[in-house]
């Protein structure tokens, strides 16, 4: 049997060649990460990496390099972020619920009206509207060009990637917060499942604004003020001398 060089053979189309590469990546990933027992959705996570790298294929020696880098990117994502905790089995579902409670806390803090409707009035489960946002990093919510901007924002918060996802999710909900008033359960759920994003930059800016508000502790401002005062004092002393 001839070795598979990644190129179409016989009836294989160019499209099928890409699929073969993605299949290999997912197969190897599953073998080296056997602790991750639930892998549904990995195909959604792999596509932005592969697409972005393939668009830059002129930078690489050959397309096998793209395949290897795609595997590396996905492996790093699952190895060094908390995203892997969202891919778990039923017996560890408490981990997922604990993390999604963080989303509810952010929603309560920044979208109190929406939180009241979603959680207090209707008790809508996360799995019914927002869980897919976070486990698939919004891959089903946006076209590739927009998704790349979202992922760029997420990777600037690599060490807190899942947490920053929650801020983006909360910013999404804010877009329809006022429209939730007066809706019944079915109407509310339909609205949450079909949120349209008119401007992705505004959405990401809002998420960043809330993130900075919650994660830039007042201590930083205090230290900055003291340093500024010390510098001014030193400058005054030097000018007097």
Secondary structure as GFF3:
##gff-version 3
##sequence-region A 1 241
A	DSSP	alpha_helix	14	32	.	.	.	ID=ss1
A	DSSP	alpha_helix	42	55	.	.	.	ID=ss2
A	DSSP	three_ten_helix	57	59	.	.	.	ID=ss3
A	DSSP	alpha_helix	63	80	.	.	.	ID=ss4
A	DSSP	three_ten_helix	82	86	.	.	.	ID=ss5
A	DSSP	three_ten_helix	90	92	.	.	.	ID=ss6
A	DSSP	alpha_helix	93	110	.	.	.	ID=ss7
A	DSSP	alpha_helix	112	115	.	.	.	ID=ss8
A	DSSP	pi_helix	116	121	.	.	.	ID=ss9
A	DSSP	three_ten_helix	126	128	.	.	.	ID=ss10
A	DSSP	alpha_helix	131	135	.	.	.	ID=ss11
A	DSSP	alpha_helix	144	155	.	.	.	ID=ss12
A	DSSP	three_ten_helix	158	160	.	.	.	ID=ss13
A	DSSP	alpha_helix	161	175	.	.	.	ID=ss14
A	DSSP	three_ten_helix	178	180	.	.	.	ID=ss15
A	DSSP	alpha_helix	185	193	.	.	.	ID=ss16
A	DSSP	alpha_helix	200	215	.	.	.	ID=ss17
A	DSSP	alpha_helix	218	240	.	.	.	ID=ss18
###
